[in-house]
Amino acid sequence: MACQDIPSGITPVTAPTVTGRVLDPIRIVDTTIDHPLRMVPLVTEDGPQMTRIDDLIRRADEHVTMDTDGNAHVESSIERHLNPAEVDYIRRLVEIGNVHRKLGLPKGVRLPDGDTTGSTGQALGGDAPAPAPTPCTPHATIRFFWWGFRIYLDHCFINWLTPGGIALSGMVSLLLACLGVAGPWVALAASLILLMAGWIIAADKACTPNSGANYNQSWTVQGWVTTVC
């Protein structure tokens, strides 16, 4: 969704146009040092354990099903693949997600297929002259899952995450304008996005041309970043 009503005080930047880019499947941008907001502390029979939330969700995913009413359920098969502390955590995550759905969540928007770069990328190859700069309008979409939600931020949006680019209040306003949904988790997501700005910028730059990045947040408020290439 385009940010049609960009909050006052935010001046659009420009970027060259690029077309014809088909995005590859999502993959995780790894980090040498685990981001603290990505980690889940668990107490197991063998002692304390630090687990990446995205790895825990990946291993649990095939054991969580959704019924026709949109409620998630943890299958008993999960106990053969995760340790008891991990199972308890997933059950709690599912319970919190079901509460959010009962309270009413806006319908998530799936990431678009095909070319999603629009005016957000870098000019490609050859000796042809670069196209004239065009206004770089931020875009963002959101999609909900049993474990939480994913916000896709395009390259123009990520431009605001550079040092001195935007304050927390501006980020909240920008997310509200882009997503068209409201809720306390929007402000929370905005603050975590700013804390993970370096990771998000790296994920954006990992794709050529710059194609944006995904910010993921669990219902238990862990966050991590994935690329779109």
C-alpha positions as CSV (number, residue, x, y, z in Angstrom):
1,M,0.0,0.0,0.0
2,A,1.3,3.4,-0.9
3,C,1.6,6.0,1.9
4,Q,-1.0,8.4,0.3
5,D,-1.0,10.8,3.3
6,I,2.6,11.1,4.3
7,P,2.8,12.9,7.7
8,S,3.7,16.6,7.5
9,G,7.4,17.3,8.0
10,I,8.5,14.3,5.9
11,T,10.0,15.3,2.6
12,P,10.0,12.6,-0.2
13,V,13.4,11.7,-1.5
14,T,14.0,10.6,-5.1
15,A,15.2,7.4,-6.7
16,P,15.7,6.2,-10.3
17,T,13.1,3.9,-11.9
18,V,13.7,0.3,-12.6
19,T,11.2,-2.3,-14.0
20,G,11.1,-6.0,-14.9
21,R,12.6,-7.3,-11.7
22,V,11.0,-10.5,-10.4
23,L,11.7,-11.1,-6.7
24,D,13.0,-14.5,-5.6
25,P,11.6,-16.4,-2.5
26,I,12.1,-14.9,0.9
27,R,15.3,-15.9,2.7
28,I,16.8,-14.9,6.1
29,V,19.6,-12.3,6.3
30,D,21.8,-13.8,9.0
31,T,23.9,-11.9,11.4
32,T,27.3,-12.7,13.1
33,I,25.9,-11.7,16.5
34,D,22.3,-12.6,17.3
35,H,20.1,-9.5,17.7
36,P,18.7,-9.5,21.3
37,L,15.2,-8.9,20.0
38,R,15.5,-12.1,17.9
39,M,16.3,-14.4,20.9
40,V,13.9,-16.3,23.2
41,P,15.3,-17.3,26.6
42,L,14.0,-20.7,27.6
43,V,14.7,-22.9,30.7
44,T,15.0,-26.6,29.7
45,E,15.8,-29.7,31.6
46,D,19.4,-29.2,30.5
47,G,19.6,-25.6,31.7
48,P,19.1,-22.2,30.1
49,Q,18.7,-22.1,26.3
50,M,18.7,-19.1,23.9
51,T,16.8,-19.8,20.8
52,R,16.2,-17.7,17.7
53,I,12.5,-17.0,17.4
54,D,12.5,-17.5,13.6
55,D,14.1,-20.9,13.9
56,L,11.6,-21.9,16.6
57,I,8.7,-20.8,14.4
58,R,10.2,-22.6,11.4
59,R,10.5,-25.9,13.3
60,A,7.0,-25.6,14.8
61,D,5.2,-24.4,11.6
62,E,4.2,-27.8,10.2
63,H,2.7,-28.7,13.6
64,V,0.4,-25.7,13.8
65,T,-2.9,-25.7,11.9
66,M,-5.7,-23.2,11.3
67,D,-9.4,-24.1,11.6
68,T,-12.2,-22.6,9.5
69,D,-12.8,-19.9,12.2
70,G,-9.2,-18.7,11.8
71,N,-8.0,-20.1,15.2
72,A,-4.6,-21.8,15.4
73,H,-4.1,-25.2,17.0
74,V,-0.9,-26.9,18.1
75,E,-0.8,-30.6,17.0
76,S,0.4,-33.2,19.4
77,S,3.1,-34.2,16.9
78,I,5.1,-31.1,17.9
79,E,6.2,-32.9,21.1
80,R,8.3,-35.3,19.0
81,H,10.3,-32.5,17.4
82,L,10.6,-29.7,20.0
83,N,11.7,-30.0,23.6
84,P,9.1,-29.3,26.4
85,A,10.2,-25.7,27.0
86,E,9.9,-25.0,23.2
87,V,6.5,-26.6,23.0
88,D,5.2,-24.6,26.0
89,Y,6.4,-21.4,24.3
90,I,4.7,-22.2,21.0
91,R,1.5,-23.0,22.8
92,R,1.6,-19.6,24.5
93,L,2.4,-17.9,21.2
94,V,-0.6,-19.6,19.6
95,E,-2.9,-18.6,22.5
96,I,-1.9,-15.0,22.3
97,G,-2.4,-15.0,18.5
98,N,-5.9,-16.5,18.9
99,V,-6.8,-13.7,21.3
100,H,-5.7,-11.1,18.8
101,R,-7.8,-12.7,16.1
102,K,-10.9,-12.8,18.4
103,L,-10.4,-9.1,19.2
104,G,-10.4,-8.5,15.5
105,L,-7.4,-8.0,13.2
106,P,-7.5,-6.2,9.9
107,K,-7.1,-8.6,6.9
108,G,-3.4,-8.9,6.0
109,V,-2.3,-8.0,2.5
110,R,-0.1,-10.5,0.8
111,L,3.2,-9.4,-0.7
112,P,2.6,-8.7,-4.5
113,D,4.0,-11.2,-7.0
114,G,6.4,-10.2,-9.8
115,D,7.9,-6.7,-10.0
116,T,7.5,-4.9,-6.7
117,T,10.3,-2.4,-7.1
118,G,8.5,0.3,-9.0
119,S,10.4,3.6,-8.4
120,T,12.2,2.1,-5.5
121,G,15.3,0.6,-7.1
122,Q,18.7,1.4,-8.6
123,A,19.3,1.8,-12.4
124,L,20.6,-1.4,-14.0
125,G,23.5,-2.1,-16.4
126,G,24.7,-0.9,-19.8
127,D,25.8,2.6,-21.0
128,A,22.3,3.9,-21.5
129,P,21.6,7.1,-19.6
130,A,19.9,6.8,-16.2
131,P,16.2,7.7,-16.2
132,A,15.2,10.9,-14.6
133,P,14.7,10.8,-10.8
134,T,11.1,10.3,-9.7
135,P,9.5,11.0,-6.3
136,C,10.3,8.0,-4.1
137,T,7.0,7.4,-2.3
138,P,7.2,4.9,0.7
139,H,5.1,1.7,0.4
140,A,4.3,-0.9,3.0
141,T,2.1,-4.0,3.3
142,I,1.2,-6.3,6.2
143,R,0.3,-9.9,6.4
144,F,-0.7,-11.9,9.5
145,F,0.3,-15.4,10.5
146,W,-0.4,-17.7,13.5
147,W,2.9,-16.5,15.0
148,G,2.5,-12.8,14.4
149,F,2.8,-10.5,11.4
150,R,5.2,-9.5,8.6
151,I,5.5,-5.9,7.4
152,Y,7.1,-5.4,3.9
153,L,8.9,-2.1,3.7
154,D,10.0,-0.9,0.3
155,H,13.3,0.8,-0.5
156,C,11.7,4.3,-0.3
157,F,10.4,3.5,3.2
158,I,13.8,2.2,4.3
159,N,15.4,5.5,3.1
160,W,13.8,7.0,6.2
161,L,15.7,4.6,8.5
162,T,19.1,6.2,7.8
163,P,20.7,8.1,10.7
164,G,18.7,11.2,11.4
165,G,16.1,10.2,8.9
166,I,13.0,9.9,11.1
167,A,12.0,10.0,14.8
168,L,9.8,7.4,16.5
169,S,6.7,9.7,16.3
170,G,7.3,10.1,12.6
171,M,7.8,6.4,12.1
172,V,4.5,5.6,13.8
173,S,2.7,8.2,11.6
174,L,4.4,6.8,8.5
175,L,3.4,3.2,9.3
176,L,-0.2,4.2,10.0
177,A,-0.4,6.1,6.7
178,C,1.2,3.2,4.8
179,L,-0.6,0.3,6.3
180,G,-4.0,1.9,6.8
181,V,-4.5,-0.1,10.1
182,A,-4.2,1.0,13.7
183,G,-3.5,-0.8,17.0
184,P,-1.0,-0.6,19.8
185,W,1.2,-3.1,18.0
186,V,1.8,-0.5,15.3
187,A,3.6,1.8,17.7
188,L,5.5,-1.2,19.1
189,A,6.5,-2.3,15.7
190,A,7.6,1.2,14.8
191,S,10.0,1.3,17.8
192,L,11.4,-2.1,17.0
193,I,11.9,-1.2,13.3
194,L,14.0,1.8,14.4
195,L,16.0,-0.4,16.7
196,M,16.6,-2.8,13.8
197,A,17.3,-0.1,11.3
198,G,20.8,-1.3,10.5
199,W,19.6,-4.9,10.0
200,I,16.7,-3.7,7.7
201,I,19.0,-1.5,5.6
202,A,21.4,-4.4,5.2
203,A,18.6,-6.7,4.1
204,D,17.5,-4.0,1.6
205,K,21.0,-3.7,0.1
206,A,21.3,-7.5,-0.1
207,C,19.0,-7.4,-3.1
208,T,20.0,-5.8,-6.5
209,P,18.3,-3.5,-7.2
210,N,17.3,-2.5,-3.7
211,S,14.0,-4.2,-3.2
212,G,13.0,-3.5,0.4
213,A,12.9,-5.9,3.3
214,N,10.5,-7.7,5.6
215,Y,10.2,-6.8,9.3
216,N,8.7,-9.8,11.2
217,Q,7.3,-9.6,14.7
218,S,5.9,-12.4,16.9
219,W,2.9,-12.0,19.2
220,T,5.4,-12.4,22.0
221,V,7.2,-9.3,20.6
222,Q,10.4,-10.8,19.2
223,G,11.5,-9.3,15.9
224,W,13.7,-10.3,13.0
225,V,14.3,-9.3,9.4
226,T,14.1,-11.2,6.1
227,T,15.0,-10.2,2.6
228,V,12.8,-10.4,-0.5
229,C,15.4,-12.0,-2.7
